Amino acid sequence: MAKINVLKHEMVPEHQVVKKDEEERILKDLNIGKDLLPRISKSDPAIKALEEINGPLEDGTIIKIIRNSPTAGISVYYRVVEGGLFK
């Protein structure tokens, strides 16, 4: 069975790993702490695909998700990678 890169599927929004030097600026612009960002599991297929490209992602890494919206145009979301079970 061939491996599929889910990031190339038309229904999956663009996912990008945020660099460490950008994290502080993003959190300051949003006026929140990293603990208030929504989480994304390390077992998420998009995260697994990003790990194949960028290498292993640490817990606490911020992911930028860019979605096309019919009403808002482009909308940007941020999520934090977490390896444990969500509570």
FENPE-V173712 format. One record per residue. N is the residue number from 1. RES is the residue in three letters. OMEGA is omega as a letter, one per 20 degrees, with the letter a starting at -180 (999 if undefined). D_FIRST is the distance of its C-alpha to the first C-alpha in Angstrom with 1 decimal. Layout:
((N RES OMEGA D_FIRST) (N RES OMEGA D_FIRST))
//
This chain:
((1 MET a 0.0) (2 ALA r 3.8) (3 LYS a 6.6) (4 ILE r 9.3) (5 ASN a 12.9) (6 VAL a 14.8) (7 LEU r 18.0) (8 LYS a 17.5) (9 HIS a 17.3) (10 GLU a 20.8) (11 MET a 21.4) (12 VAL r 21.0) (13 PRO r 24.3) (14 GLU r 24.7) (15 HIS r 24.7) (16 GLN r 26.7) (17 VAL r 27.8) (18 VAL r 31.6) (19 LYS a 33.5) (20 LYS a 35.9) (21 ASP r 38.9) (22 GLU a 38.0) (23 GLU a 37.5) (24 GLU r 41.3) (25 ARG a 42.1) (26 ILE a 39.6) (27 LEU r 40.9) (28 LYS r 44.5) (29 ASP r 43.9) (30 LEU a 42.5) (31 ASN r 45.3) (32 ILE r 43.1) (33 GLY a 41.8) (34 LYS a 38.2) (35 ASP r 38.5) (36 LEU r 39.1) (37 LEU r 35.8) (38 PRO a 33.1) (39 ARG r 30.4) (40 ILE a 26.6) (41 SER r 24.5) (42 LYS r 22.7) (43 SER r 19.8) (44 ASP a 19.7) (45 PRO r 16.4) (46 ALA r 18.8) (47 ILE r 20.4) (48 LYS r 17.3) (49 ALA r 16.5) (50 LEU r 20.2) (51 GLU r 20.2) (52 GLU a 17.6) (53 ILE a 20.1) (54 ASN a 23.4) (55 GLY a 22.9) (56 PRO r 23.7) (57 LEU r 25.7) (58 GLU r 28.7) (59 ASP a 30.0) (60 GLY r 32.4) (61 THR r 30.6) (62 ILE r 31.3) (63 ILE r 28.7) (64 LYS r 30.0) (65 ILE a 28.3) (66 ILE a 29.6) (67 ARG r 29.4) (68 ASN a 30.8) (69 SER r 33.3) (70 PRO a 35.1) (71 THR a 38.3) (72 ALA a 38.3) (73 GLY r 36.5) (74 ILE r 34.5) (75 SER a 34.5) (76 VAL r 33.6) (77 TYR r 32.6) (78 TYR r 32.4) (79 ARG r 30.6) (80 VAL r 30.8) (81 VAL r 27.9) (82 GLU a 28.6) (83 GLY a 26.8) (84 GLY r 28.8) (85 LEU r 29.0) (86 PHE r 30.8) (87 LYS 999 34.2))
//
